[in-house]
Amino acid sequence: MTRATVAVLGAGSWGTALAALLSGNGVATRLWGRDAAGLARIAASHHNPRYLPDLELPAGLACVPDLAEALHGVDVVLVVVPSHAFHEVLDEVAPLLPAGAGYAWATKGFEPGTGRFLHELVAERLPDTPAAVVTGPSFAREVAAGMPTAVTVHSTDDAFAHRVAELLHTHTFRAYTGNDMLGAELGGAMKNVLAVATGVADGMQLGLNARAGLITRGMNEMLRLGAALGAKPQTLMGLAGLGDLVLTCTGDLSRNHRFGFALGRGVPLQQALADIGQVVEGAVTADEVMRLAERHGLDLPISQHVQAVLRGEMTPTDALHSLLARERKPEYPENLFQ
């Protein structure tokens, strides 16, 4: 493996899991987060007691509370923060990024309030920097436990995509590559909205048929929005789209599904968010998905009804009745992939 130093920015569950993976793979890795006291506890105990208490971190993993120090001399920056914090971290990193270093992220979502893709923000702020998105069906707890996982790394710079994938790839963590950053990001963001929908259905005890129908029709919405935006359909039918969608809509570790499940059981929205205790991306991404849909004149009923429930405009029961009352139509438009 090519020698490299990586700074992982974000010491939550996913950031910690990826930092442990990299360090365990022989990569010189630094973990940074805004909670200096929390980082000190991680460094002292070799555990992240808040997010992954059962994971013993590699002895070689360095916890660095100062951002400039964390970035000094690195070859790759891997950002693993919630989407709402992505722009702020990007602005902080930009003047400190070493010449020749690449910028990657495992954040899933859009820029809140604008619907812009994260790769657009990076291209605007770091126009000459190799950039890549790491995405796919991957629960942090299972990665931390060394359970088999497959992700994909997309970049317009093939060499950088392969470099990031090589750093991450292990005998239990397979990292594929691609060059469709828009499609990869769309799948990773939109699946969270659809997972809220399936969680609501499961909370209402609508059955496995309903869950399968929502996943499949949700995939339809993802493909139609992807076609309008110029994403490759094979990206959305792969790990970044279908793979992540199935995992997030069915896995008990999914925060978005658990959030939707609570809503379906009648738990008030703010209480449901508080009970999760971590960021629920689907709760903020629904607005951005619908912003894109409206911009392109698309009807995305599942995403639209999730947005209405989250805004308090409909109850889950009202949303169900509204979806079931829709007129019959062909499953797919004839020109979807043209």
Contacts in CASP RR format, 6 or more apart in sequence:
PFRMAT RR
TARGET T0000
AUTHOR 0000-0000-0000
METHOD contacts of the structure
MODEL  1
MTRATVAVLGAGSWGTALAALLSGNGVATRLWGRDAAGLARIAASHHNPR
YLPDLELPAGLACVPDLAEALHGVDVVLVVVPSHAFHEVLDEVAPLLPAG
AGYAWATKGFEPGTGRFLHELVAERLPDTPAAVVTGPSFAREVAAGMPTA
VTVHSTDDAFAHRVAELLHTHTFRAYTGNDMLGAELGGAMKNVLAVATGV
ADGMQLGLNARAGLITRGMNEMLRLGAALGAKPQTLMGLAGLGDLVLTCT
GDLSRNHRFGFALGRGVPLQQALADIGQVVEGAVTADEVMRLAERHGLDL
PISQHVQAVLRGEMTPTDALHSLLARERKPEYPENLFQ
1 25 0 8 1.000
1 26 0 8 1.000
1 27 0 8 1.000
1 166 0 8 1.000
1 167 0 8 1.000
2 163 0 8 1.000
2 166 0 8 1.000
2 167 0 8 1.000
3 28 0 8 1.000
4 27 0 8 1.000
4 28 0 8 1.000
4 75 0 8 1.000
4 76 0 8 1.000
4 163 0 8 1.000
4 167 0 8 1.000
5 27 0 8 1.000
5 28 0 8 1.000
5 29 0 8 1.000
5 30 0 8 1.000
5 73 0 8 1.000
5 74 0 8 1.000
5 75 0 8 1.000
5 76 0 8 1.000
6 22 0 8 1.000
6 27 0 8 1.000
6 28 0 8 1.000
6 29 0 8 1.000
6 30 0 8 1.000
6 74 0 8 1.000
6 75 0 8 1.000
6 76 0 8 1.000
6 77 0 8 1.000
6 78 0 8 1.000
6 167 0 8 1.000
7 29 0 8 1.000
7 30 0 8 1.000
7 32 0 8 1.000
7 64 0 8 1.000
7 70 0 8 1.000
7 71 0 8 1.000
7 74 0 8 1.000
7 76 0 8 1.000
7 77 0 8 1.000
7 78 0 8 1.000
8 15 0 8 1.000
8 18 0 8 1.000
8 19 0 8 1.000
8 22 0 8 1.000
8 29 0 8 1.000
8 30 0 8 1.000
8 31 0 8 1.000
8 32 0 8 1.000
8 78 0 8 1.000
8 80 0 8 1.000
9 32 0 8 1.000
9 33 0 8 1.000
9 67 0 8 1.000
9 70 0 8 1.000
9 77 0 8 1.000
9 78 0 8 1.000
9 79 0 8 1.000
9 80 0 8 1.000
9 81 0 8 1.000
9 89 0 8 1.000
9 93 0 8 1.000
10 31 0 8 1.000
10 32 0 8 1.000
10 33 0 8 1.000
10 34 0 8 1.000
10 79 0 8 1.000
10 80 0 8 1.000
10 81 0 8 1.000
11 19 0 8 1.000
11 31 0 8 1.000
11 32 0 8 1.000
11 33 0 8 1.000
11 35 0 8 1.000
11 38 0 8 1.000
11 39 0 8 1.000
11 42 0 8 1.000
11 48 0 8 1.000
11 51 0 8 1.000
11 63 0 8 1.000
12 48 0 8 1.000
12 50 0 8 1.000
12 51 0 8 1.000
12 80 0 8 1.000
12 140 0 8 1.000
13 48 0 8 1.000
13 51 0 8 1.000
13 52 0 8 1.000
13 140 0 8 1.000
13 141 0 8 1.000
13 144 0 8 1.000
13 278 0 8 1.000
14 80 0 8 1.000
14 106 0 8 1.000
14 138 0 8 1.000
14 140 0 8 1.000
15 31 0 8 1.000
15 78 0 8 1.000
15 80 0 8 1.000
15 106 0 8 1.000
15 140 0 8 1.000
16 31 0 8 1.000
16 42 0 8 1.000
16 48 0 8 1.000
16 51 0 8 1.000
16 52 0 8 1.000
16 55 0 8 1.000
16 57 0 8 1.000
16 140 0 8 1.000
16 144 0 8 1.000
17 52 0 8 1.000
17 55 0 8 1.000
17 140 0 8 1.000
17 141 0 8 1.000
17 143 0 8 1.000
17 144 0 8 1.000
18 78 0 8 1.000
18 80 0 8 1.000
18 106 0 8 1.000
18 134 0 8 1.000
18 143 0 8 1.000
18 168 0 8 1.000
19 29 0 8 1.000
19 31 0 8 1.000
19 57 0 8 1.000
19 61 0 8 1.000
20 55 0 8 1.000
20 57 0 8 1.000
20 58 0 8 1.000
20 61 0 8 1.000
20 144 0 8 1.000
21 143 0 8 1.000
21 168 0 8 1.000
21 170 0 8 1.000
21 173 0 8 1.000
22 29 0 8 1.000
22 78 0 8 1.000
22 167 0 8 1.000
22 168 0 8 1.000
23 29 0 8 1.000
23 57 0 8 1.000
23 58 0 8 1.000
23 60 0 8 1.000
23 61 0 8 1.000
24 58 0 8 1.000
24 61 0 8 1.000
25 167 0 8 1.000
25 168 0 8 1.000
25 169 0 8 1.000
25 170 0 8 1.000
27 167 0 8 1.000
29 60 0 8 1.000
29 61 0 8 1.000
29 62 0 8 1.000
30 61 0 8 1.000
30 62 0 8 1.000
30 63 0 8 1.000
30 64 0 8 1.000
30 70 0 8 1.000
30 74 0 8 1.000
31 39 0 8 1.000
31 42 0 8 1.000
31 61 0 8 1.000
31 62 0 8 1.000
31 63 0 8 1.000
31 64 0 8 1.000
32 39 0 8 1.000
32 63 0 8 1.000
32 64 0 8 1.000
32 65 0 8 1.000
32 67 0 8 1.000
32 70 0 8 1.000
33 39 0 8 1.000
33 65 0 8 1.000
36 65 0 8 1.000
38 50 0 8 1.000
39 63 0 8 1.000
39 64 0 8 1.000
39 65 0 8 1.000
40 63 0 8 1.000
40 65 0 8 1.000
41 49 0 8 1.000
42 48 0 8 1.000
42 49 0 8 1.000
42 57 0 8 1.000
42 63 0 8 1.000
43 62 0 8 1.000
43 63 0 8 1.000
46 56 0 8 1.000
46 57 0 8 1.000
46 58 0 8 1.000
46 59 0 8 1.000
46 61 0 8 1.000
47 53 0 8 1.000
47 54 0 8 1.000
47 55 0 8 1.000
47 56 0 8 1.000
47 57 0 8 1.000
48 55 0 8 1.000
48 57 0 8 1.000
51 140 0 8 1.000
51 278 0 8 1.000
52 140 0 8 1.000
52 141 0 8 1.000
52 144 0 8 1.000
54 144 0 8 1.000
54 145 0 8 1.000
55 144 0 8 1.000
55 145 0 8 1.000
64 70 0 8 1.000
67 92 0 8 1.000
67 93 0 8 1.000
67 96 0 8 1.000
68 96 0 8 1.000
71 77 0 8 1.000
71 93 0 8 1.000
71 96 0 8 1.000
71 97 0 8 1.000
71 98 0 8 1.000
71 101 0 8 1.000
72 98 0 8 1.000
73 98 0 8 1.000
73 101 0 8 1.000
74 98 0 8 1.000
74 101 0 8 1.000
75 98 0 8 1.000
75 100 0 8 1.000
75 101 0 8 1.000
75 102 0 8 1.000
76 101 0 8 1.000
76 102 0 8 1.000
76 103 0 8 1.000
76 104 0 8 1.000
76 163 0 8 1.000
76 164 0 8 1.000
76 167 0 8 1.000
77 93 0 8 1.000
77 97 0 8 1.000
77 101 0 8 1.000
77 102 0 8 1.000
77 103 0 8 1.000
77 104 0 8 1.000
78 104 0 8 1.000
78 105 0 8 1.000
78 106 0 8 1.000
78 134 0 8 1.000
78 164 0 8 1.000
79 86 0 8 1.000
79 89 0 8 1.000
79 90 0 8 1.000
79 93 0 8 1.000
79 103 0 8 1.000
79 104 0 8 1.000
79 105 0 8 1.000
79 106 0 8 1.000
79 107 0 8 1.000
80 105 0 8 1.000
80 106 0 8 1.000
80 107 0 8 1.000
81 89 0 8 1.000
81 107 0 8 1.000
82 107 0 8 1.000
82 279 0 8 1.000
82 281 0 8 1.000
83 107 0 8 1.000
83 108 0 8 1.000
83 109 0 8 1.000
83 110 0 8 1.000
83 111 0 8 1.000
83 112 0 8 1.000
83 118 0 8 1.000
83 189 0 8 1.000
83 281 0 8 1.000
83 284 0 8 1.000
83 285 0 8 1.000
84 112 0 8 1.000
84 279 0 8 1.000
84 284 0 8 1.000
86 105 0 8 1.000
86 107 0 8 1.000
86 111 0 8 1.000
86 118 0 8 1.000
86 121 0 8 1.000
87 111 0 8 1.000
87 121 0 8 1.000
90 121 0 8 1.000
90 122 0 8 1.000
90 125 0 8 1.000
90 126 0 8 1.000
91 125 0 8 1.000
93 103 0 8 1.000
94 125 0 8 1.000
94 126 0 8 1.000
97 103 0 8 1.000
97 126 0 8 1.000
97 129 0 8 1.000
100 129 0 8 1.000
100 130 0 8 1.000
101 129 0 8 1.000
102 129 0 8 1.000
102 130 0 8 1.000
102 131 0 8 1.000
102 132 0 8 1.000
102 160 0 8 1.000
103 122 0 8 1.000
103 126 0 8 1.000
103 129 0 8 1.000
103 130 0 8 1.000
103 131 0 8 1.000
103 132 0 8 1.000
104 131 0 8 1.000
104 132 0 8 1.000
104 133 0 8 1.000
104 134 0 8 1.000
104 153 0 8 1.000
104 160 0 8 1.000
104 164 0 8 1.000
105 118 0 8 1.000
105 122 0 8 1.000
105 132 0 8 1.000
105 133 0 8 1.000
105 134 0 8 1.000
106 133 0 8 1.000
106 134 0 8 1.000
106 135 0 8 1.000
107 118 0 8 1.000
108 135 0 8 1.000
108 185 0 8 1.000
108 188 0 8 1.000
108 189 0 8 1.000
108 192 0 8 1.000
108 281 0 8 1.000
109 118 0 8 1.000
109 185 0 8 1.000
109 188 0 8 1.000
109 189 0 8 1.000
109 192 0 8 1.000
109 281 0 8 1.000
109 285 0 8 1.000
109 288 0 8 1.000
110 116 0 8 1.000
110 117 0 8 1.000
110 118 0 8 1.000
110 185 0 8 1.000
110 189 0 8 1.000
110 285 0 8 1.000
110 288 0 8 1.000
110 289 0 8 1.000
111 117 0 8 1.000
111 118 0 8 1.000
111 121 0 8 1.000
111 288 0 8 1.000
112 284 0 8 1.000
112 287 0 8 1.000
112 288 0 8 1.000
113 287 0 8 1.000
113 288 0 8 1.000
113 291 0 8 1.000
114 288 0 8 1.000
114 291 0 8 1.000
115 288 0 8 1.000
115 291 0 8 1.000
115 292 0 8 1.000
117 181 0 8 1.000
117 182 0 8 1.000
117 185 0 8 1.000
117 186 0 8 1.000
118 133 0 8 1.000
118 185 0 8 1.000
119 131 0 8 1.000
119 133 0 8 1.000
119 181 0 8 1.000
119 182 0 8 1.000
119 185 0 8 1.000
122 129 0 8 1.000
122 131 0 8 1.000
123 131 0 8 1.000
130 155 0 8 1.000
130 157 0 8 1.000
130 159 0 8 1.000
130 160 0 8 1.000
131 155 0 8 1.000
131 156 0 8 1.000
131 157 0 8 1.000
131 160 0 8 1.000
131 181 0 8 1.000
132 153 0 8 1.000
132 154 0 8 1.000
132 155 0 8 1.000
132 157 0 8 1.000
132 160 0 8 1.000
132 161 0 8 1.000
132 164 0 8 1.000
132 181 0 8 1.000
133 153 0 8 1.000
133 154 0 8 1.000
133 155 0 8 1.000
133 181 0 8 1.000
133 184 0 8 1.000
133 185 0 8 1.000
134 151 0 8 1.000
134 152 0 8 1.000
134 153 0 8 1.000
134 164 0 8 1.000
134 168 0 8 1.000
134 175 0 8 1.000
135 151 0 8 1.000
135 152 0 8 1.000
135 154 0 8 1.000
135 184 0 8 1.000
135 185 0 8 1.000
135 187 0 8 1.000
135 188 0 8 1.000
135 239 0 8 1.000
135 240 0 8 1.000
135 244 0 8 1.000
136 150 0 8 1.000
136 151 0 8 1.000
136 152 0 8 1.000
136 188 0 8 1.000
136 239 0 8 1.000
136 240 0 8 1.000
136 241 0 8 1.000
136 243 0 8 1.000
136 244 0 8 1.000
136 247 0 8 1.000
137 149 0 8 1.000
137 150 0 8 1.000
137 151 0 8 1.000
137 239 0 8 1.000
137 243 0 8 1.000
137 244 0 8 1.000
137 246 0 8 1.000
137 247 0 8 1.000
137 248 0 8 1.000
138 149 0 8 1.000
138 151 0 8 1.000
138 244 0 8 1.000
138 247 0 8 1.000
139 247 0 8 1.000
139 251 0 8 1.000
139 253 0 8 1.000
139 254 0 8 1.000
141 253 0 8 1.000
142 149 0 8 1.000
142 253 0 8 1.000
143 149 0 8 1.000
143 173 0 8 1.000
146 172 0 8 1.000
146 173 0 8 1.000
147 172 0 8 1.000
148 172 0 8 1.000
148 173 0 8 1.000
148 174 0 8 1.000
149 172 0 8 1.000
149 173 0 8 1.000
149 174 0 8 1.000
150 173 0 8 1.000
150 174 0 8 1.000
150 175 0 8 1.000
150 176 0 8 1.000
150 239 0 8 1.000
151 168 0 8 1.000
151 173 0 8 1.000
151 174 0 8 1.000
151 175 0 8 1.000
151 176 0 8 1.000
151 239 0 8 1.000
152 175 0 8 1.000
152 176 0 8 1.000
152 177 0 8 1.000
152 178 0 8 1.000
152 184 0 8 1.000
152 238 0 8 1.000
152 239 0 8 1.000
152 240 0 8 1.000
153 161 0 8 1.000
153 164 0 8 1.000
153 165 0 8 1.000
153 168 0 8 1.000
153 175 0 8 1.000
153 176 0 8 1.000
153 177 0 8 1.000
153 178 0 8 1.000
154 161 0 8 1.000
154 177 0 8 1.000
154 178 0 8 1.000
154 179 0 8 1.000
154 180 0 8 1.000
154 181 0 8 1.000
154 183 0 8 1.000
154 184 0 8 1.000
154 235 0 8 1.000
154 240 0 8 1.000
155 161 0 8 1.000
155 164 0 8 1.000
155 177 0 8 1.000
155 178 0 8 1.000
155 179 0 8 1.000
155 181 0 8 1.000
156 179 0 8 1.000
156 181 0 8 1.000
158 177 0 8 1.000
158 178 0 8 1.000
158 179 0 8 1.000
161 177 0 8 1.000
161 178 0 8 1.000
161 179 0 8 1.000
162 177 0 8 1.000
164 175 0 8 1.000
165 175 0 8 1.000
165 176 0 8 1.000
165 177 0 8 1.000
166 175 0 8 1.000
168 175 0 8 1.000
169 175 0 8 1.000
176 239 0 8 1.000
178 184 0 8 1.000
178 235 0 8 1.000
180 231 0 8 1.000
180 232 0 8 1.000
180 235 0 8 1.000
182 226 0 8 1.000
182 229 0 8 1.000
182 230 0 8 1.000
182 231 0 8 1.000
183 226 0 8 1.000
183 229 0 8 1.000
183 230 0 8 1.000
183 231 0 8 1.000
183 232 0 8 1.000
183 235 0 8 1.000
183 236 0 8 1.000
183 240 0 8 1.000
184 235 0 8 1.000
184 240 0 8 1.000
186 222 0 8 1.000
186 225 0 8 1.000
186 226 0 8 1.000
186 229 0 8 1.000
186 231 0 8 1.000
186 236 0 8 1.000
186 241 0 8 1.000
187 222 0 8 1.000
187 235 0 8 1.000
187 236 0 8 1.000
187 240 0 8 1.000
187 241 0 8 1.000
187 244 0 8 1.000
187 245 0 8 1.000
188 240 0 8 1.000
188 241 0 8 1.000
188 244 0 8 1.000
189 281 0 8 1.000
189 285 0 8 1.000
189 288 0 8 1.000
189 289 0 8 1.000
190 221 0 8 1.000
190 222 0 8 1.000
190 225 0 8 1.000
190 285 0 8 1.000
190 289 0 8 1.000
190 303 0 8 1.000
191 222 0 8 1.000
191 241 0 8 1.000
191 244 0 8 1.000
191 245 0 8 1.000
191 248 0 8 1.000
191 249 0 8 1.000
192 248 0 8 1.000
192 256 0 8 1.000
192 280 0 8 1.000
192 281 0 8 1.000
192 282 0 8 1.000
192 285 0 8 1.000
193 256 0 8 1.000
193 282 0 8 1.000
193 285 0 8 1.000
193 286 0 8 1.000
193 289 0 8 1.000
193 302 0 8 1.000
193 303 0 8 1.000
193 306 0 8 1.000
193 307 0 8 1.000
194 214 0 8 1.000
194 215 0 8 1.000
194 218 0 8 1.000
194 221 0 8 1.000
194 222 0 8 1.000
194 245 0 8 1.000
194 248 0 8 1.000
194 249 0 8 1.000
194 302 0 8 1.000
194 303 0 8 1.000
194 306 0 8 1.000
195 245 0 8 1.000
195 248 0 8 1.000
195 249 0 8 1.000
195 254 0 8 1.000
195 256 0 8 1.000
195 257 0 8 1.000
195 260 0 8 1.000
195 282 0 8 1.000
196 256 0 8 1.000
196 257 0 8 1.000
196 259 0 8 1.000
196 260 0 8 1.000
196 263 0 8 1.000
196 280 0 8 1.000
196 282 0 8 1.000
196 283 0 8 1.000
196 286 0 8 1.000
196 306 0 8 1.000
196 310 0 8 1.000
197 214 0 8 1.000
197 218 0 8 1.000
197 260 0 8 1.000
197 302 0 8 1.000
197 303 0 8 1.000
197 305 0 8 1.000
197 306 0 8 1.000
198 211 0 8 1.000
198 214 0 8 1.000
198 215 0 8 1.000
198 249 0 8 1.000
198 250 0 8 1.000
198 257 0 8 1.000
199 249 0 8 1.000
199 256 0 8 1.000
199 257 0 8 1.000
199 258 0 8 1.000
199 259 0 8 1.000
199 260 0 8 1.000
199 261 0 8 1.000
199 263 0 8 1.000
199 264 0 8 1.000
200 260 0 8 1.000
200 261 0 8 1.000
200 263 0 8 1.000
200 264 0 8 1.000
200 306 0 8 1.000
200 309 0 8 1.000
200 316 0 8 1.000
200 319 0 8 1.000
201 207 0 8 1.000
201 210 0 8 1.000
201 211 0 8 1.000
201 214 0 8 1.000
201 264 0 8 1.000
201 320 0 8 1.000
202 211 0 8 1.000
202 257 0 8 1.000
202 260 0 8 1.000
202 261 0 8 1.000
202 264 0 8 1.000
203 260 0 8 1.000
203 261 0 8 1.000
203 262 0 8 1.000
203 263 0 8 1.000
203 264 0 8 1.000
203 265 0 8 1.000
204 264 0 8 1.000
204 265 0 8 1.000
204 316 0 8 1.000
204 317 0 8 1.000
204 320 0 8 1.000
206 320 0 8 1.000
211 249 0 8 1.000
211 250 0 8 1.000
214 249 0 8 1.000
214 302 0 8 1.000
215 245 0 8 1.000
215 246 0 8 1.000
215 249 0 8 1.000
215 250 0 8 1.000
217 302 0 8 1.000
218 245 0 8 1.000
218 302 0 8 1.000
218 303 0 8 1.000
219 236 0 8 1.000
219 242 0 8 1.000
219 245 0 8 1.000
220 331 0 8 1.000
220 332 0 8 1.000
221 300 0 8 1.000
221 301 0 8 1.000
221 302 0 8 1.000
221 303 0 8 1.000
222 236 0 8 1.000
222 241 0 8 1.000
222 245 0 8 1.000
223 233 0 8 1.000
223 236 0 8 1.000
223 237 0 8 1.000
223 332 0 8 1.000
223 336 0 8 1.000
224 298 0 8 1.000
224 300 0 8 1.000
224 333 0 8 1.000
224 336 0 8 1.000
225 289 0 8 1.000
225 292 0 8 1.000
225 293 0 8 1.000
225 296 0 8 1.000
225 298 0 8 1.000
225 300 0 8 1.000
226 233 0 8 1.000
226 236 0 8 1.000
227 233 0 8 1.000
227 336 0 8 1.000
227 337 0 8 1.000
228 292 0 8 1.000
228 296 0 8 1.000
228 297 0 8 1.000
228 298 0 8 1.000
229 292 0 8 1.000
229 296 0 8 1.000
233 337 0 8 1.000
235 241 0 8 1.000
236 242 0 8 1.000
247 254 0 8 1.000
248 254 0 8 1.000
248 256 0 8 1.000
248 257 0 8 1.000
249 257 0 8 1.000
250 257 0 8 1.000
251 257 0 8 1.000
252 258 0 8 1.000
255 276 0 8 1.000
255 278 0 8 1.000
255 279 0 8 1.000
255 280 0 8 1.000
255 281 0 8 1.000
256 280 0 8 1.000
256 281 0 8 1.000
256 282 0 8 1.000
256 283 0 8 1.000
258 276 0 8 1.000
259 272 0 8 1.000
259 273 0 8 1.000
259 276 0 8 1.000
259 280 0 8 1.000
259 282 0 8 1.000
259 283 0 8 1.000
260 272 0 8 1.000
262 271 0 8 1.000
262 272 0 8 1.000
262 275 0 8 1.000
263 269 0 8 1.000
263 272 0 8 1.000
263 309 0 8 1.000
263 316 0 8 1.000
264 316 0 8 1.000
266 316 0 8 1.000
267 275 0 8 1.000
269 310 0 8 1.000
269 312 0 8 1.000
273 280 0 8 1.000
273 283 0 8 1.000
283 310 0 8 1.000
286 303 0 8 1.000
286 306 0 8 1.000
286 307 0 8 1.000
286 310 0 8 1.000
287 307 0 8 1.000
289 300 0 8 1.000
289 303 0 8 1.000
289 307 0 8 1.000
290 300 0 8 1.000
290 303 0 8 1.000
290 304 0 8 1.000
290 307 0 8 1.000
293 299 0 8 1.000
293 300 0 8 1.000
293 303 0 8 1.000
293 304 0 8 1.000
301 323 0 8 1.000
301 326 0 8 1.000
302 323 0 8 1.000
305 314 0 8 1.000
305 319 0 8 1.000
305 322 0 8 1.000
305 323 0 8 1.000
306 319 0 8 1.000
308 314 0 8 1.000
308 319 0 8 1.000
309 315 0 8 1.000
309 316 0 8 1.000
309 319 0 8 1.000
314 322 0 8 1.000
END
